[in-house]
Amino acid sequence: MKESLQARLARAKALLEGAECILIGGGAGLSAAAGLTYSGERFTTNFADFIDKYGMTDMYSAGFYPFKTQEEKWAYWSRHINLNRFLPPALPLYKSLFELVKDKEYFVITTNVDHQFYKAGFAPERIFAVQGDYGKIQCAKGCHDRLYDDRSLVRQMVSEQKDCHIPADLVPKCPVCGRDMEVNIRKDMYFVQDADWYRAAERYEAFCEDACQGKTVLLELGVGFNTPTIIRFPFERMTYRGEGVRLIRCNAEYPEPIEENARKTISFDEDMTAVLQALR
């Protein structure tokens, strides 16, 4: 029989209060629960012209659309980036999460590229954004390892686009090799990991090494099986190997742990916002 919600909340709250370290793993489900949904009304309201022209069904699959020109591609991507990275403030769910852990020794690893952890107040030196950042662009072929802020360019693209195209003179070109540029998100072998990325990776590894020696809570939020080798599988491994490590998992679709970690895991498939509010 499944343990009651109140019982699970009580156990999870006790674990968080007694934890020496808290490692947060944030996936796409966390941002979706916070309001950054990629389908439904939010998509149809903001991309009606692209839907009519290209038959798009959601923002996620639209990211793989084979646009024929850079002018079309950047018209879509600038709107996507602006809507999901620059326009939203720190969302309540992320702020609630920060309030839950701000007085603890914490670290964040996330596959999300929307910058919400930073906006909510989490210390930048305690965040490892593995998959990149919508707010940066790079050489499409990764000819060098520098990233470039795209805020002003994106906003200009959004304001000047017509008929699902941006002006040709706004198409970004690599300042080193002269080829096209891309959003800095991991989607192929050319993803640029700059010096800041490697420093964040080193801090994450150091935190994990220390955390696994003591009383640590792994707080896994909205992590499914799209890229499970980044957060989900490592969290299961740390839970299994660390004597004092416990896993709290919030996931509407895939809440259950592996069998070996069943006694060290508290799972929630209930509304994430309500769960985090109750834990506070």
Secondary structure, DSSP 8 states (H G I E B T S, - for coil): ----HHHHHHHHHHHHHH-SEEEEEE-HHHHHHHT--SSTHHHHHH-HHHHHHH----HHHHTT---SSHHHHHHHHHHHHIIIIIS----HHHHHHHHHHTTSEEEEEE---S-HHHHTT--GGGEEETTEEEEEEEETT--S---EE-HHHHHHHHHH-BTTB--GGGS-B-TTT--BEEEEE-SSTT----HHHHHHHHHHHHHHHHHTTS-EEEEEES--SSSTTTTHHHHHHHHHH-TTEEEEEE-SS-----GGGGGGEEEE-S-HHHHHHHH-
